[in-house]
């Protein structure tokens, strides 16, 4: 993960800013960033609802420094006062880049036209961005992820959807009775629909092909779990954070009458996922 270096870049050097929420850092957001100059920056307004790329993970997806502003601390400002704040904090600011539906200020009472009137520099407005006739918005991507359609979600993100978690102790059945898994505790991220997914698991900055299960262990102890199995590797994990990238949903969660049936299904899942990665090359 890239270091959040926004605090290392002096605001006095910033000449262009992209302004928005930027949850997901998706394909449409990247269109905004493409309009920044060499001394550009990203102003991320934190509403508290970011679940695709929570705050500290956003820097990974841009070369520009990201500056965070808490919505509750600025939403009382009239539009002209908000621009005054920007001019004070970024004294060399000459360009603002926003999306077509951008509104700001108290009660979101100021939009594109008011921005052009109040800000004396260049205002660049990015039109609605679509992929395969689907509008690219964070809320739409969340819907696809929640419904288990990671193929479409990834297309709109222009990358694989990724979550971070920390390793926790599991049932202890995997290595003994099934296949070894790494059990995760995940906070802040939106989790895909329950089921089994083709995935890559990243440990110590190395990517491994894997399958990942999310849901209640209905065949065993009934508890909710997020666990990933790495193929054909004897892994010793010494990394605090583990990353999971999701590619495709294989199947829904299912209750099996016997452990052997579950084991046979897991082996079929692994076989299908291995074939997926072979064909993807």
C-alpha positions in Angstrom: 0.0 0.0 0.0 1.3 3.4 -0.9 2.0 5.7 2.0 -0.4 8.6 2.5 2.0 11.4 1.6 -0.5 14.3 1.5 1.0 15.7 4.7 4.4 15.6 3.0 3.3 17.8 0.1 3.1 21.5 1.0 -0.3 22.9 0.1 1.5 26.1 -1.1 2.7 24.1 -4.1 -0.8 22.9 -5.2 -2.1 24.6 -8.4 -5.0 22.3 -9.2 -7.5 20.3 -7.1 -10.0 17.6 -7.9 -12.9 17.8 -5.3 -15.3 15.0 -4.4 -16.0 12.1 -2.1 -13.9 9.6 -4.1 -15.0 6.4 -2.4 -13.9 3.7 -4.7 -11.3 5.7 -6.6 -13.1 4.3 -9.6 -12.9 4.9 -13.3 -14.9 8.1 -13.2 -12.7 9.5 -10.4 -9.6 8.7 -12.5 -11.1 10.9 -15.3 -11.2 13.8 -12.9 -7.6 13.2 -11.8 -6.5 13.1 -15.5 -7.3 16.8 -15.7 -4.9 17.8 -12.8 -1.6 19.3 -13.7 1.8 18.2 -12.3 1.2 20.1 -9.1 -2.3 18.7 -8.6 -3.9 17.4 -5.4 -7.1 15.6 -4.4 -9.5 17.1 -1.9 -11.6 14.3 -0.5 -14.7 15.2 1.5 -15.3 12.6 4.2 -19.0 11.9 4.8 -18.4 8.8 6.9 -20.0 6.5 4.4 -16.9 5.4 2.5 -16.8 1.6 2.3 -15.2 0.8 -1.0 -11.9 2.6 -0.2 -12.0 3.9 3.4 -9.8 6.9 4.0 -6.3 5.5 4.7 -6.5 3.2 1.7 -7.2 5.8 -1.0 -3.7 7.0 -1.6 -2.9 3.6 -3.2 -4.9 4.6 -6.3 -3.4 7.9 -7.2 0.0 9.6 -7.6 -1.5 12.9 -6.3 -1.5 13.8 -2.6 -4.9 13.5 -1.0 -6.2 16.0 1.5 -9.1 15.0 3.7 -11.9 17.4 4.9 -14.6 16.2 7.2 -18.0 17.1 5.8 -19.5 18.0 9.2 -16.8 20.5 9.7 -17.3 22.4 6.5 -20.9 21.9 5.5 -22.0 25.0 7.3 -20.0 27.2 5.0 -21.7 29.3 2.3 -20.3 28.6 -1.1 -18.1 31.8 -1.2 -16.7 31.0 2.2 -15.7 27.5 1.1 -13.9 28.9 -1.9 -12.2 31.5 0.4 -11.0 28.6 2.5 -9.5 26.8 -0.5 -7.8 30.0 -1.7 -6.3 30.5 1.8 -5.1 26.9 2.2 -4.0 26.6 -1.5 -2.7 30.1 -2.4 -1.5 29.0 -5.8 -4.7 27.3 -6.8 -5.6 28.0 -10.4 -7.8 25.1 -11.4 -10.7 23.1 -9.8 -11.9 19.8 -11.3 -15.3 18.4 -10.4 -17.9 16.0 -11.7 -21.0 17.1 -13.5 -23.2 16.6 -10.4 -20.9 18.4 -8.0 -22.6 20.7 -5.4 -21.1 22.3 -2.3 -21.7 24.8 0.5 -24.5 25.0 3.0 -27.4 22.7 2.2 -25.5 21.9 -1.0 -26.9 25.1 -2.3 -24.1 25.8 -4.7 -23.4 23.8 -7.8 -21.4 24.1 -11.1 -22.7 27.6 -12.2 -22.1 29.1 -8.7 -18.6 27.5 -8.6 -17.7 29.2 -11.9 -19.0 32.5 -10.6 -17.2 32.3 -7.2 -13.9 30.7 -8.1 -11.7 33.1 -10.3 -9.6 30.3 -11.8 -10.3 27.6 -14.3 -13.2 25.2 -13.5 -13.1 21.8 -15.4 -16.3 19.8 -15.3 -16.2 16.1 -16.2 -19.4 14.8 -17.8 -21.2 11.7 -16.6 -18.8 8.8 -17.2 -20.2 5.4 -18.5 -18.8 2.0 -19.2 -20.9 -0.4 -21.3 -23.8 2.1 -20.9 -23.6 1.9 -17.1 -23.1 5.1 -15.2 -20.0 4.9 -13.0 -21.0 6.0 -9.5 -19.9 4.7 -6.1 -23.5 3.8 -5.1 -24.0 1.8 -8.3 -20.7 -0.1 -7.7 -21.8 -0.8 -4.1 -25.0 -2.4 -5.5 -23.1 -4.7 -7.8 -20.7 -5.8 -5.0 -23.6 -6.3 -2.6 -25.3 -8.5 -5.2 -22.1 -10.5 -5.8 -21.5 -9.3 -9.3 -17.8 -8.6 -9.0 -17.2 -8.8 -12.7 -19.3 -5.7 -13.4 -18.1 -3.9 -10.2 -14.5 -4.4 -11.2 -15.2 -3.1 -14.7 -16.6 0.1 -13.2 -13.8 0.3 -10.7 -11.2 -0.3 -13.4 -9.5 -2.6 -11.0 -10.3 -5.6 -8.8 -12.3 -4.8 -5.7 -10.1 -5.2 -2.7 -10.6 -5.4 1.0 -8.1 -5.4 3.9 -8.3 -7.5 7.0 -6.3 -8.9 9.9 -5.7 -12.6 10.6 -7.7 -14.2 13.4 -8.0 -17.7 14.9 -10.5 -19.9 13.0 -12.2 -23.2 13.9 -9.1 -25.2 13.3 -11.0 -27.6 11.1 -9.6 -26.4 7.8 -6.0 -27.8 7.9 -7.2 -31.0 9.7 -10.4 -31.9 7.8 -10.7 -29.7 4.7 -8.1 -27.3 3.3 -6.0 -24.8 5.3 -7.5 -21.3 5.4 -6.6 -17.9 6.7 -9.5 -16.4 8.7 -9.9 -12.6 8.6 -11.4 -9.8 10.6 -12.5 -7.0 8.3 -13.7 -3.6 9.4 -14.9 -0.5 7.4 -15.1 -2.3 4.0 -18.2 -3.2 2.2 -18.3 -7.0 2.0 -19.5 -8.8 -1.1 -22.6 -11.0 -1.0 -22.1 -14.2 1.0 -20.7 -17.0 -1.0 -17.5 -18.4 -2.5 -15.3 -16.2 -4.8 -12.3 -16.5 -7.0 -9.8 -14.2 -5.5 -6.1 -13.3 -5.0 -4.7 -13.1 -1.5 -1.9 -10.7 -0.9 0.6 -11.5 1.9 3.8 -9.7 2.5 3.3 -7.9 -0.9 3.1 -11.2 -2.8 -0.1 -12.2 -4.7 -1.4 -15.7 -4.5 -4.3 -17.3 -6.3 -7.0 -18.3 -3.9 -10.7 -18.8 -3.2 -12.4 -16.8 -0.5 -15.6 -17.6 1.5 -17.8 -15.1 3.2 -20.9 -16.1 5.2 -22.1 -18.3 8.0 -20.5 -21.7 8.3 -23.9 -23.4 8.0 -22.4 -26.9 7.7 -20.1 -26.6 10.8 -20.5 -24.2 13.7 -22.9 -21.7 12.1 -20.7 -18.7 12.9 -20.0 -15.9 10.4 -16.5 -16.1 8.8 -14.3 -14.6 6.1 -11.7 -17.1 5.2 -9.4 -17.5 2.2 -7.5 -20.6 0.9 -4.3 -20.1 -1.0 -3.6 -22.8 -3.7 -0.7 -25.2 -3.5 1.4 -23.0 -1.1 2.6 -23.6 2.5 2.4 -20.0 3.6 3.7 -18.5 6.8 2.1 -15.1 7.3 3.9 -12.5 9.3 2.1 -9.5 7.8 -0.3 -7.5 10.0 -2.7 -6.7 7.1 -3.9 -9.1 4.5 -5.4 -8.0 1.2 -8.1 -9.9 -0.7 -8.9 -9.0 -4.4 -12.2 -10.4 -5.7 -12.6 -11.6 -9.3 -15.8 -13.6 -9.7 -18.4 -15.3 -7.6 -18.3 -19.1 -7.9 -21.4 -20.0 -5.9 -23.8 -19.2 -3.1 -23.3 -20.4 0.5 -24.8 -23.9 0.9 -25.5 -26.3 3.8 -24.1 -29.8 3.2 -25.4 -32.9 5.1 -21.9 -34.2 5.7 -18.3 -32.9 6.0 -17.2 -35.1 3.1 -19.8 -33.4 0.8 -18.4 -30.0 1.8 -14.8 -31.1 1.2 -15.7 -32.4 -2.3 -17.4 -29.1 -3.1 -14.4 -27.1 -1.9 -12.1 -29.2 -4.1 -14.4 -28.5 -7.1 -14.3 -24.7 -6.2 -10.6 -24.8 -6.2 -10.5 -26.7 -9.5 -12.8 -24.1 -11.1 -10.8 -21.2 -9.8 -7.5 -22.7 -11.0 -9.0 -23.1 -14.5 -10.1 -19.4 -14.3 -6.6 -18.2 -13.7 -5.1 -20.5 -16.3 -7.6 -19.2 -18.9 -7.0 -15.6 -17.8 -3.3 -15.6 -18.7 
